[in-house]
Amino acid sequence: MTTSFAQSDALRSEVDRRLRMFVDRQRPLVSAPELSPLLTAAEDFLAGGKRLRPAFCYWGWRGAGGDDDPAIYTAAASLELLQASALIHDDVMDASDLRRGRPSAHRRFQALHEESGWRGSAVQFGEGAAVLLGSLLLVWSGEMWRTSGLPAEALAAAEPVHDLMRTELMCGQYLDLLEQAHGESTFESALRVALHKSGKYSVEQPLRLGLLLASRGEEPWLDRLCVEYGQKVGIAFQLRDDVLGVFGDPAETGKPAGDDLREGKRTMLIARTLSAASGAQAADVRRLLGDPGLDAAGVQKLREIIEETGALAASEEMIKRYLDDALNSLERAPITGESRDALVELAVAATSRRS
C-alpha cells in the first residue's frame, strides 16, 4: 500500500461506503414517512467532507502496527458522524445559513416548515429539528464505533479516550458560547476554545484512538507523538480555519465571505488583531464584529485591519511553526515509513487547505 493521492481517495471512498452501510442499517428504525426528511438530511450532510478525522485514526492504527482490518474503516468512519453532529449544532449556535454551499440543517428544516404551511414558528421548528438531528448523529457515532467489529480488548483500550474526546468537544462548544458572551478574549483563551472545540477532536484524539486500538496502549512513545505531533497539527488546523473564516473564497469554503466576522467569532486571529490594534482600529473591530448585517465594505474594513496589525502574517507564521515542529516530532517517532509519509501528507493537507 502506498500513500499516494490515489490511496487517499481510496481511503475516503471506503469511509464513504461504511457510512452508507451504517445509515442503511438504521433505515428500518426511521421508516415512518414523517421521519423521511430527517434521514434524508442526515444522508445529505454526511455526503461531504474531507474525511481527515478517519484518516488520522486509520494511519494511527497502521503506525502502531495494525493491519488492513476492514473493521478499522468502520471505527474510523464513525468519527464523521461525530463531526457532522458538531457541525449541525455549531450552525444552530452561530445562526449560520450555509454549510458546504448548501442550506445549513436548521435552515433546511425551517424551509420545510414554511413550504408545508405548518403551525407555529418555522425558525423554532428548524432549530429544534437540527438539534435533534445532531443529537441523533452523536448517538449513531457511538453505536457505529461500538459495533465496528474490532476486538473487544482493542475497543476497551481506546474507550476512555473516545469518551474524553466527546466530552472535550461539548465543553469546547460551551466555552465558545462563553467567549462570545464575554465579548473579549485573549489569544490564550481563544486557543483553549480552539483546542477543545476543534483541534483535539480533529487531529490529536483521532490519531490517539488509532494508536490505542492497535497497540492497546502498550507503546511508551504513543502519548508523546499525540501531543507533539497531533496537538500541534490541531492548533495549526484551527488557525487555518480562522484565516479561512475571514479571507476564504466562498466558492471554496461554501460559506459567505467574512461569515465568521458577521457571527462575531472570537478566534485566535481576532484576539491577536485586538492585542496589536491601535485605539481607532480596536474601536472599528468592536463596532463591526458580530454585526449580522455586515456588508462587503465592512468585511473589507475588518480584513484591512487584520492585515495592518500583522495578525494575518503572525497567524501564517504560527501555522508554519506548528507544522514544522509537528513534522520534526513525527520524524523521531518509531512508526512505519508508509504511516509516517501518510501523516506528513495529512498534516500538510490539514494546515494548507482552502476550505
Contacts in CASP RR format, 6 or more apart in sequence:
PFRMAT RR
TARGET T0000
AUTHOR 0000-0000-0000
METHOD contacts of the structure
MODEL  1
MTTSFAQSDALRSEVDRRLRMFVDRQRPLVSAPELSPLLTAAEDFLAGGK
RLRPAFCYWGWRGAGGDDDPAIYTAAASLELLQASALIHDDVMDASDLRR
GRPSAHRRFQALHEESGWRGSAVQFGEGAAVLLGSLLLVWSGEMWRTSGL
PAEALAAAEPVHDLMRTELMCGQYLDLLEQAHGESTFESALRVALHKSGK
YSVEQPLRLGLLLASRGEEPWLDRLCVEYGQKVGIAFQLRDDVLGVFGDP
AETGKPAGDDLREGKRTMLIARTLSAASGAQAADVRRLLGDPGLDAAGVQ
KLREIIEETGALAASEEMIKRYLDDALNSLERAPITGESRDALVELAVAA
TSRRS
1 7 0 8 1.000
1 68 0 8 1.000
1 338 0 8 1.000
2 338 0 8 1.000
3 338 0 8 1.000
3 341 0 8 1.000
3 342 0 8 1.000
3 345 0 8 1.000
8 55 0 8 1.000
8 345 0 8 1.000
11 51 0 8 1.000
11 54 0 8 1.000
11 55 0 8 1.000
11 58 0 8 1.000
11 73 0 8 1.000
12 50 0 8 1.000
12 51 0 8 1.000
12 55 0 8 1.000
14 73 0 8 1.000
14 77 0 8 1.000
15 51 0 8 1.000
15 54 0 8 1.000
15 73 0 8 1.000
15 76 0 8 1.000
15 77 0 8 1.000
15 80 0 8 1.000
16 47 0 8 1.000
16 51 0 8 1.000
18 73 0 8 1.000
18 74 0 8 1.000
18 77 0 8 1.000
19 46 0 8 1.000
19 77 0 8 1.000
19 80 0 8 1.000
19 81 0 8 1.000
22 74 0 8 1.000
22 77 0 8 1.000
22 78 0 8 1.000
22 81 0 8 1.000
22 140 0 8 1.000
22 144 0 8 1.000
23 39 0 8 1.000
23 42 0 8 1.000
23 43 0 8 1.000
23 46 0 8 1.000
26 39 0 8 1.000
26 140 0 8 1.000
27 39 0 8 1.000
30 38 0 8 1.000
30 39 0 8 1.000
37 109 0 8 1.000
37 112 0 8 1.000
38 129 0 8 1.000
38 132 0 8 1.000
38 133 0 8 1.000
38 136 0 8 1.000
41 105 0 8 1.000
41 108 0 8 1.000
41 109 0 8 1.000
41 133 0 8 1.000
42 84 0 8 1.000
42 133 0 8 1.000
42 136 0 8 1.000
42 137 0 8 1.000
44 102 0 8 1.000
45 84 0 8 1.000
45 87 0 8 1.000
45 88 0 8 1.000
45 99 0 8 1.000
45 105 0 8 1.000
45 133 0 8 1.000
45 137 0 8 1.000
46 80 0 8 1.000
46 81 0 8 1.000
46 84 0 8 1.000
48 100 0 8 1.000
49 80 0 8 1.000
49 100 0 8 1.000
50 349 0 8 1.000
50 353 0 8 1.000
51 80 0 8 1.000
52 202 0 8 1.000
52 203 0 8 1.000
52 346 0 8 1.000
52 349 0 8 1.000
52 350 0 8 1.000
53 76 0 8 1.000
53 79 0 8 1.000
53 80 0 8 1.000
53 82 0 8 1.000
53 83 0 8 1.000
53 201 0 8 1.000
53 202 0 8 1.000
53 203 0 8 1.000
53 206 0 8 1.000
54 73 0 8 1.000
54 76 0 8 1.000
54 77 0 8 1.000
54 79 0 8 1.000
54 80 0 8 1.000
54 206 0 8 1.000
55 76 0 8 1.000
55 342 0 8 1.000
55 346 0 8 1.000
56 202 0 8 1.000
56 203 0 8 1.000
56 206 0 8 1.000
56 207 0 8 1.000
56 230 0 8 1.000
56 343 0 8 1.000
56 346 0 8 1.000
57 72 0 8 1.000
57 75 0 8 1.000
57 76 0 8 1.000
57 79 0 8 1.000
57 206 0 8 1.000
57 207 0 8 1.000
57 209 0 8 1.000
57 210 0 8 1.000
57 213 0 8 1.000
58 72 0 8 1.000
58 73 0 8 1.000
58 76 0 8 1.000
58 210 0 8 1.000
59 207 0 8 1.000
59 339 0 8 1.000
59 342 0 8 1.000
59 343 0 8 1.000
59 346 0 8 1.000
60 207 0 8 1.000
60 210 0 8 1.000
60 211 0 8 1.000
60 214 0 8 1.000
60 335 0 8 1.000
60 339 0 8 1.000
60 343 0 8 1.000
61 72 0 8 1.000
61 76 0 8 1.000
61 210 0 8 1.000
61 211 0 8 1.000
61 213 0 8 1.000
61 214 0 8 1.000
62 68 0 8 1.000
62 214 0 8 1.000
62 336 0 8 1.000
62 338 0 8 1.000
62 339 0 8 1.000
62 342 0 8 1.000
63 211 0 8 1.000
63 214 0 8 1.000
63 335 0 8 1.000
63 336 0 8 1.000
63 339 0 8 1.000
63 340 0 8 1.000
64 210 0 8 1.000
64 211 0 8 1.000
64 212 0 8 1.000
64 213 0 8 1.000
64 214 0 8 1.000
64 215 0 8 1.000
64 219 0 8 1.000
64 222 0 8 1.000
64 335 0 8 1.000
65 214 0 8 1.000
65 215 0 8 1.000
65 336 0 8 1.000
66 72 0 8 1.000
66 214 0 8 1.000
69 150 0 8 1.000
71 148 0 8 1.000
71 149 0 8 1.000
71 150 0 8 1.000
72 148 0 8 1.000
72 150 0 8 1.000
72 210 0 8 1.000
72 213 0 8 1.000
74 144 0 8 1.000
74 147 0 8 1.000
74 148 0 8 1.000
74 149 0 8 1.000
74 150 0 8 1.000
75 144 0 8 1.000
75 145 0 8 1.000
75 148 0 8 1.000
75 149 0 8 1.000
75 150 0 8 1.000
75 155 0 8 1.000
75 209 0 8 1.000
75 213 0 8 1.000
76 206 0 8 1.000
76 210 0 8 1.000
77 144 0 8 1.000
78 141 0 8 1.000
78 142 0 8 1.000
78 144 0 8 1.000
78 145 0 8 1.000
78 148 0 8 1.000
79 141 0 8 1.000
79 206 0 8 1.000
79 209 0 8 1.000
81 137 0 8 1.000
81 138 0 8 1.000
81 140 0 8 1.000
81 141 0 8 1.000
81 142 0 8 1.000
81 144 0 8 1.000
82 137 0 8 1.000
82 138 0 8 1.000
82 141 0 8 1.000
82 142 0 8 1.000
82 165 0 8 1.000
82 166 0 8 1.000
82 169 0 8 1.000
82 201 0 8 1.000
83 201 0 8 1.000
84 134 0 8 1.000
84 137 0 8 1.000
85 134 0 8 1.000
85 135 0 8 1.000
85 137 0 8 1.000
85 138 0 8 1.000
85 141 0 8 1.000
86 169 0 8 1.000
86 173 0 8 1.000
86 201 0 8 1.000
87 99 0 8 1.000
88 104 0 8 1.000
88 105 0 8 1.000
88 106 0 8 1.000
88 130 0 8 1.000
88 131 0 8 1.000
88 133 0 8 1.000
88 134 0 8 1.000
88 137 0 8 1.000
89 130 0 8 1.000
89 131 0 8 1.000
89 134 0 8 1.000
89 173 0 8 1.000
90 96 0 8 1.000
90 173 0 8 1.000
91 99 0 8 1.000
91 104 0 8 1.000
91 105 0 8 1.000
91 106 0 8 1.000
91 130 0 8 1.000
92 104 0 8 1.000
92 105 0 8 1.000
92 106 0 8 1.000
92 127 0 8 1.000
92 128 0 8 1.000
92 130 0 8 1.000
92 131 0 8 1.000
93 173 0 8 1.000
93 176 0 8 1.000
93 177 0 8 1.000
94 263 0 8 1.000
94 265 0 8 1.000
95 263 0 8 1.000
95 292 0 8 1.000
96 104 0 8 1.000
96 255 0 8 1.000
96 259 0 8 1.000
96 263 0 8 1.000
97 103 0 8 1.000
97 104 0 8 1.000
97 107 0 8 1.000
97 256 0 8 1.000
98 104 0 8 1.000
98 107 0 8 1.000
98 254 0 8 1.000
98 255 0 8 1.000
98 256 0 8 1.000
98 259 0 8 1.000
99 105 0 8 1.000
99 254 0 8 1.000
99 255 0 8 1.000
100 254 0 8 1.000
101 254 0 8 1.000
101 255 0 8 1.000
102 108 0 8 1.000
103 111 0 8 1.000
104 130 0 8 1.000
105 129 0 8 1.000
105 130 0 8 1.000
105 133 0 8 1.000
105 134 0 8 1.000
106 126 0 8 1.000
106 127 0 8 1.000
106 128 0 8 1.000
106 129 0 8 1.000
106 130 0 8 1.000
107 126 0 8 1.000
108 126 0 8 1.000
108 130 0 8 1.000
109 125 0 8 1.000
109 126 0 8 1.000
109 128 0 8 1.000
109 129 0 8 1.000
109 130 0 8 1.000
109 133 0 8 1.000
110 122 0 8 1.000
110 123 0 8 1.000
110 125 0 8 1.000
110 126 0 8 1.000
110 127 0 8 1.000
111 122 0 8 1.000
112 126 0 8 1.000
113 120 0 8 1.000
113 122 0 8 1.000
113 125 0 8 1.000
113 126 0 8 1.000
114 122 0 8 1.000
118 125 0 8 1.000
138 166 0 8 1.000
142 162 0 8 1.000
145 155 0 8 1.000
145 162 0 8 1.000
146 155 0 8 1.000
148 155 0 8 1.000
150 213 0 8 1.000
153 216 0 8 1.000
154 212 0 8 1.000
154 213 0 8 1.000
154 214 0 8 1.000
154 216 0 8 1.000
155 213 0 8 1.000
157 212 0 8 1.000
157 213 0 8 1.000
157 215 0 8 1.000
157 216 0 8 1.000
157 217 0 8 1.000
158 209 0 8 1.000
158 210 0 8 1.000
158 212 0 8 1.000
158 213 0 8 1.000
161 205 0 8 1.000
161 208 0 8 1.000
161 209 0 8 1.000
161 212 0 8 1.000
162 209 0 8 1.000
164 205 0 8 1.000
165 200 0 8 1.000
165 201 0 8 1.000
165 205 0 8 1.000
165 206 0 8 1.000
165 209 0 8 1.000
166 201 0 8 1.000
168 196 0 8 1.000
168 200 0 8 1.000
168 201 0 8 1.000
168 205 0 8 1.000
169 196 0 8 1.000
169 197 0 8 1.000
169 200 0 8 1.000
169 201 0 8 1.000
171 196 0 8 1.000
172 193 0 8 1.000
172 196 0 8 1.000
172 197 0 8 1.000
173 197 0 8 1.000
175 192 0 8 1.000
175 193 0 8 1.000
175 196 0 8 1.000
175 197 0 8 1.000
176 193 0 8 1.000
176 197 0 8 1.000
179 185 0 8 1.000
179 189 0 8 1.000
179 190 0 8 1.000
179 193 0 8 1.000
179 266 0 8 1.000
180 264 0 8 1.000
180 265 0 8 1.000
180 266 0 8 1.000
182 266 0 8 1.000
183 266 0 8 1.000
184 266 0 8 1.000
184 274 0 8 1.000
185 193 0 8 1.000
185 266 0 8 1.000
185 270 0 8 1.000
185 271 0 8 1.000
186 271 0 8 1.000
186 275 0 8 1.000
187 268 0 8 1.000
187 271 0 8 1.000
187 272 0 8 1.000
187 275 0 8 1.000
189 271 0 8 1.000
190 266 0 8 1.000
190 267 0 8 1.000
190 268 0 8 1.000
190 270 0 8 1.000
190 271 0 8 1.000
191 235 0 8 1.000
191 268 0 8 1.000
193 266 0 8 1.000
194 235 0 8 1.000
194 238 0 8 1.000
194 239 0 8 1.000
194 242 0 8 1.000
194 267 0 8 1.000
194 268 0 8 1.000
195 231 0 8 1.000
195 234 0 8 1.000
195 235 0 8 1.000
195 238 0 8 1.000
198 234 0 8 1.000
198 237 0 8 1.000
198 238 0 8 1.000
198 241 0 8 1.000
199 231 0 8 1.000
199 234 0 8 1.000
199 235 0 8 1.000
199 237 0 8 1.000
199 238 0 8 1.000
200 231 0 8 1.000
200 234 0 8 1.000
202 234 0 8 1.000
202 237 0 8 1.000
202 238 0 8 1.000
202 350 0 8 1.000
203 230 0 8 1.000
203 231 0 8 1.000
203 233 0 8 1.000
203 234 0 8 1.000
203 237 0 8 1.000
203 350 0 8 1.000
204 226 0 8 1.000
204 227 0 8 1.000
204 230 0 8 1.000
204 231 0 8 1.000
204 233 0 8 1.000
204 234 0 8 1.000
205 226 0 8 1.000
207 225 0 8 1.000
207 226 0 8 1.000
207 229 0 8 1.000
207 230 0 8 1.000
207 343 0 8 1.000
208 222 0 8 1.000
208 223 0 8 1.000
208 226 0 8 1.000
211 217 0 8 1.000
211 219 0 8 1.000
211 222 0 8 1.000
211 225 0 8 1.000
211 226 0 8 1.000
212 222 0 8 1.000
215 222 0 8 1.000
221 333 0 8 1.000
221 334 0 8 1.000
224 329 0 8 1.000
225 329 0 8 1.000
225 330 0 8 1.000
225 333 0 8 1.000
225 335 0 8 1.000
228 325 0 8 1.000
228 326 0 8 1.000
228 329 0 8 1.000
229 326 0 8 1.000
229 327 0 8 1.000
229 329 0 8 1.000
229 330 0 8 1.000
229 333 0 8 1.000
229 343 0 8 1.000
229 347 0 8 1.000
230 326 0 8 1.000
232 322 0 8 1.000
232 323 0 8 1.000
232 325 0 8 1.000
232 326 0 8 1.000
232 329 0 8 1.000
233 322 0 8 1.000
233 323 0 8 1.000
233 326 0 8 1.000
233 346 0 8 1.000
233 347 0 8 1.000
233 350 0 8 1.000
233 351 0 8 1.000
234 322 0 8 1.000
234 350 0 8 1.000
235 322 0 8 1.000
236 318 0 8 1.000
236 319 0 8 1.000
236 322 0 8 1.000
236 323 0 8 1.000
236 326 0 8 1.000
236 347 0 8 1.000
236 350 0 8 1.000
236 351 0 8 1.000
237 350 0 8 1.000
237 351 0 8 1.000
238 268 0 8 1.000
239 268 0 8 1.000
239 269 0 8 1.000
239 315 0 8 1.000
239 318 0 8 1.000
239 319 0 8 1.000
239 322 0 8 1.000
239 351 0 8 1.000
240 319 0 8 1.000
240 350 0 8 1.000
240 351 0 8 1.000
240 352 0 8 1.000
240 353 0 8 1.000
242 260 0 8 1.000
242 267 0 8 1.000
242 268 0 8 1.000
242 269 0 8 1.000
242 270 0 8 1.000
242 315 0 8 1.000
243 269 0 8 1.000
243 312 0 8 1.000
243 315 0 8 1.000
243 316 0 8 1.000
243 319 0 8 1.000
244 252 0 8 1.000
244 253 0 8 1.000
244 353 0 8 1.000
244 354 0 8 1.000
244 355 0 8 1.000
245 253 0 8 1.000
245 255 0 8 1.000
245 258 0 8 1.000
245 259 0 8 1.000
245 260 0 8 1.000
245 261 0 8 1.000
245 265 0 8 1.000
246 258 0 8 1.000
246 260 0 8 1.000
246 261 0 8 1.000
246 269 0 8 1.000
246 302 0 8 1.000
246 303 0 8 1.000
246 306 0 8 1.000
247 303 0 8 1.000
247 312 0 8 1.000
248 257 0 8 1.000
248 258 0 8 1.000
248 354 0 8 1.000
249 257 0 8 1.000
249 354 0 8 1.000
250 256 0 8 1.000
250 257 0 8 1.000
252 354 0 8 1.000
252 355 0 8 1.000
253 354 0 8 1.000
253 355 0 8 1.000
254 355 0 8 1.000
256 262 0 8 1.000
257 296 0 8 1.000
257 299 0 8 1.000
258 294 0 8 1.000
258 299 0 8 1.000
258 302 0 8 1.000
260 267 0 8 1.000
261 288 0 8 1.000
261 289 0 8 1.000
261 290 0 8 1.000
261 294 0 8 1.000
261 298 0 8 1.000
261 299 0 8 1.000
261 302 0 8 1.000
262 290 0 8 1.000
262 291 0 8 1.000
262 292 0 8 1.000
262 293 0 8 1.000
262 294 0 8 1.000
263 290 0 8 1.000
263 292 0 8 1.000
264 270 0 8 1.000
264 289 0 8 1.000
264 290 0 8 1.000
268 315 0 8 1.000
269 306 0 8 1.000
269 311 0 8 1.000
269 312 0 8 1.000
269 315 0 8 1.000
270 285 0 8 1.000
270 289 0 8 1.000
270 306 0 8 1.000
270 311 0 8 1.000
272 309 0 8 1.000
272 310 0 8 1.000
272 311 0 8 1.000
272 314 0 8 1.000
272 315 0 8 1.000
273 281 0 8 1.000
273 285 0 8 1.000
273 305 0 8 1.000
273 306 0 8 1.000
273 309 0 8 1.000
273 310 0 8 1.000
273 311 0 8 1.000
274 282 0 8 1.000
274 285 0 8 1.000
274 286 0 8 1.000
276 309 0 8 1.000
276 310 0 8 1.000
276 311 0 8 1.000
277 285 0 8 1.000
277 305 0 8 1.000
277 309 0 8 1.000
281 305 0 8 1.000
281 308 0 8 1.000
281 309 0 8 1.000
284 301 0 8 1.000
284 302 0 8 1.000
284 305 0 8 1.000
285 302 0 8 1.000
285 305 0 8 1.000
288 294 0 8 1.000
288 298 0 8 1.000
288 301 0 8 1.000
288 302 0 8 1.000
289 302 0 8 1.000
294 302 0 8 1.000
306 312 0 8 1.000
307 313 0 8 1.000
319 351 0 8 1.000
322 351 0 8 1.000
323 347 0 8 1.000
323 348 0 8 1.000
323 351 0 8 1.000
326 347 0 8 1.000
327 344 0 8 1.000
327 347 0 8 1.000
330 340 0 8 1.000
330 343 0 8 1.000
330 344 0 8 1.000
330 347 0 8 1.000
331 340 0 8 1.000
333 340 0 8 1.000
335 343 0 8 1.000
END
